[in-house]
Amino acid sequence: MSHLEMVPTPPLPILPLPSFSQLKWQQRELIMFLHFGVNTFTDSEWGSGHENPAIFNPVGLAANQWVDTAVEAGISLVILTAKHHDGFCLWPSKYTDHSVVRSPWKNGHGDVVRELADAAKARGVDVGLYLSPWDRHDRRYGHDLPYNEYYLAQLQELLKK
């Protein structure tokens, strides 16, 4: 009897098999979630949507430091809260003024999402963005079609970053 005849046949896989993306997600093990926004400056957990954008002024923001810390910890994916339920956008959305454009940070020309994406790309770290479907600032919330169009427009803005 040859060696090949003694090798048992491996079992058939149990379906469904995970996709490449699902398998990659499971293999990451560690992910960094950056929950950052106006609530960082109000010291509150739940925003009302009525926060004054002028309180957002992260003069010491260093997205490179966030990514360096992630790399040092063996993290390959960082997720940023681009907009939480208070509706404040960490990028200059053309669909609302409740964003970094009304803050003193970088004279209204800052973009936390872009800074993080650039820093992560330079270090080979993947980026995920959390865009809350609930927006306590926007009066269209709760009115399906108008709000859905607004939400999808913001989603498209982020996907192009």
C-alpha positions as CSV (number, residue, x, y, z in Angstrom):
1,M,0.0,0.0,0.0
2,S,1.4,3.4,-1.0
3,H,1.6,6.5,1.2
4,L,-1.1,8.2,-0.9
5,E,-3.6,5.4,-0.2
6,M,-3.3,5.9,3.5
7,V,-4.2,9.7,3.6
8,P,-7.8,10.1,4.7
9,T,-10.1,12.3,2.6
10,P,-10.7,15.6,4.3
11,P,-14.3,16.3,5.3
12,L,-16.4,18.4,3.0
13,P,-16.9,22.0,4.1
14,I,-20.1,22.9,5.9
15,L,-22.0,25.5,3.9
16,P,-22.3,28.4,3.8
17,L,-18.6,29.3,3.6
18,P,-17.5,32.7,4.8
19,S,-16.6,35.3,2.1
20,F,-13.1,36.7,1.9
21,S,-14.3,39.9,3.7
22,Q,-16.0,37.9,6.4
23,L,-12.9,35.8,7.0
24,K,-10.7,38.8,7.0
25,W,-13.0,40.4,9.6
26,Q,-12.7,37.4,11.9
27,Q,-8.9,37.2,11.5
28,R,-8.3,40.8,12.5
29,E,-9.0,40.0,16.2
30,L,-8.3,43.6,17.3
31,I,-10.0,46.8,15.9
32,M,-9.8,50.3,17.2
33,F,-13.0,52.4,17.4
34,L,-12.5,56.1,17.7
35,H,-15.6,57.7,19.2
36,F,-14.7,61.3,18.7
37,G,-16.9,64.4,18.1
38,V,-18.6,67.3,19.8
39,N,-19.4,65.2,22.8
40,T,-15.6,65.0,23.4
41,F,-15.9,68.7,24.2
42,T,-19.2,68.6,26.1
43,D,-18.1,65.7,28.3
44,S,-21.5,64.1,27.7
45,E,-22.4,60.6,26.4
46,W,-25.5,61.6,24.5
47,G,-25.6,64.6,22.2
48,S,-28.8,66.5,21.7
49,G,-28.1,67.8,18.2
50,H,-28.1,71.4,19.5
51,E,-24.4,71.6,20.4
52,N,-22.8,74.7,19.1
53,P,-20.2,73.7,16.5
54,A,-17.9,76.3,17.9
55,I,-17.1,74.0,20.8
56,F,-15.3,71.6,18.4
57,N,-11.7,72.7,18.4
58,P,-9.2,69.8,18.6
59,V,-6.1,71.9,18.2
60,G,-3.9,69.0,19.2
61,L,-5.5,66.5,16.9
62,A,-2.9,64.1,15.5
63,A,-4.4,61.4,13.3
64,N,-0.9,60.1,12.7
65,Q,-0.5,59.5,16.4
66,W,-3.8,57.5,16.4
67,V,-2.7,55.3,13.6
68,D,0.8,54.9,15.0
69,T,-0.8,53.7,18.2
70,A,-3.0,51.3,16.3
71,V,0.0,49.9,14.3
72,E,2.0,49.4,17.5
73,A,-0.9,47.5,19.1
74,G,-1.2,45.2,16.0
75,I,-4.5,46.8,14.9
76,S,-5.2,46.7,11.2
77,L,-8.6,48.5,11.1
78,V,-9.6,51.8,12.8
79,I,-13.2,52.9,12.8
80,L,-14.1,56.6,13.3
81,T,-17.5,58.0,14.2
82,A,-17.8,60.3,11.3
83,K,-21.2,61.4,12.5
84,H,-23.0,60.3,15.7
85,H,-26.6,60.7,16.5
86,D,-26.1,64.4,17.4
87,G,-25.6,65.0,13.7
88,F,-22.3,66.8,13.9
89,C,-20.1,65.8,10.9
90,L,-16.3,65.4,11.3
91,W,-15.9,66.3,7.6
92,P,-17.1,69.4,5.7
93,S,-20.4,68.0,4.5
94,K,-22.0,70.1,1.8
95,Y,-25.4,68.9,3.0
96,T,-25.4,70.5,6.5
97,D,-23.6,73.3,8.3
98,H,-23.6,71.2,11.5
99,S,-20.0,70.2,10.9
100,V,-16.4,71.1,11.2
101,V,-17.0,74.0,8.8
102,R,-18.7,76.0,11.6
103,S,-16.0,75.2,14.1
104,P,-12.9,77.4,14.8
105,W,-10.7,74.3,14.2
106,K,-8.5,75.2,11.2
107,N,-10.7,78.2,10.5
108,G,-13.6,75.8,9.4
109,H,-11.4,74.0,6.9
110,G,-10.5,71.0,9.0
111,D,-11.5,67.4,8.0
112,V,-11.0,64.7,10.7
113,V,-12.1,62.0,8.3
114,R,-9.6,63.0,5.6
115,E,-6.8,63.3,8.1
116,L,-7.4,59.9,9.5
117,A,-7.8,58.3,6.0
118,D,-4.5,59.8,4.9
119,A,-2.7,58.7,8.0
120,A,-4.1,55.2,7.8
121,K,-3.3,54.8,4.1
122,A,0.3,55.9,4.7
123,R,0.7,53.1,7.3
124,G,-1.3,50.4,5.5
125,V,-4.2,50.5,8.0
126,D,-7.8,50.0,6.9
127,V,-10.4,52.6,7.8
128,G,-14.1,52.2,8.6
129,L,-16.5,55.0,9.1
130,Y,-19.6,55.1,11.4
131,L,-22.4,57.2,10.0
132,S,-25.3,57.2,12.4
133,P,-28.7,56.7,10.8
134,W,-30.2,58.8,13.6
135,D,-29.6,62.5,13.3
136,R,-31.0,64.6,16.2
137,H,-29.9,67.8,14.5
138,D,-31.6,67.5,11.2
139,R,-35.4,68.3,11.0
140,R,-35.9,65.8,8.2
141,Y,-35.2,62.9,10.5
142,G,-38.4,60.8,10.8
143,H,-39.6,61.8,7.4
144,D,-38.6,58.8,5.4
145,L,-37.9,60.1,1.8
146,P,-36.4,63.5,2.6
147,Y,-34.2,62.1,5.3
148,N,-33.2,59.0,3.4
149,E,-32.0,61.2,0.5
150,Y,-30.0,63.4,2.9
151,Y,-28.5,60.3,4.6
152,L,-27.5,58.7,1.3
153,A,-26.0,61.9,0.0
154,Q,-23.8,62.0,3.1
155,L,-22.9,58.4,2.8
156,Q,-21.8,59.0,-0.8
157,E,-19.6,61.9,0.4
158,L,-17.9,59.6,2.8
159,L,-17.4,56.8,0.3
160,K,-15.6,59.2,-2.0
161,K,-13.0,60.2,0.7
